[in-house]
């Protein structure tokens, strides 16, 4: 996995490749120069032997190299990319979650700036959370790529119930000390969901999504909390609401090979 921008991950800073899960699709080609060097060394070492025997050894090495390279080509042909994108900025003075507020002007500018990173990626379909800020982000990208959007409500941000879209100053008065990272694992937002419920919702949605996208590159527009769970799942990291494992910037794009 790799993001198409800069980020930090709590313990380390990173610039262009913070989330990488190398499956050998590109880096394995680095062995090609070594193969050529072995070919030359083997040829020199066999000059004192019978010509026929030397050709046999080099033939075996050549055949092994052909098989290896063919395998790499087949792996690359089978690579499927899912691009995850966080929505652009929404009103910072209000709670997000299931807020009905859309992108700010800054958010729209962020998305327009980021969309170029999705050109020529072979994306055939766009999927998006159906919350307004995600929909507006997806629409900007879809218009640029001339693609349709399928809305998936299961990829909404955590349901923060009565606090959705509420001014943070008002929430501080009505619900003092009520913060996402302060909730217990099974404790819910007022008329919302708990971290446990949120995690299991996204886990189930993500595994089903990977099955259904087929053999094509797709874009999924969602939210910071959603992307954190997905990245934890894909990196084998336990998820917790007490700590943000991956700092995902507004309109940031993360590339994942599945």
Helices and strands as residue ranges (DSSP letters): E 2-3, E 7-8, E 13-14, G 27-31, H 32-45, H 51-77, E 81-86, H 105-114, G 115-118, E 123-128, H 132-145, E 149-151, G 153-155, G 161-163, H 168-174, G 180-182, H 195-212, E 217-222, H 224-235, E 253-257
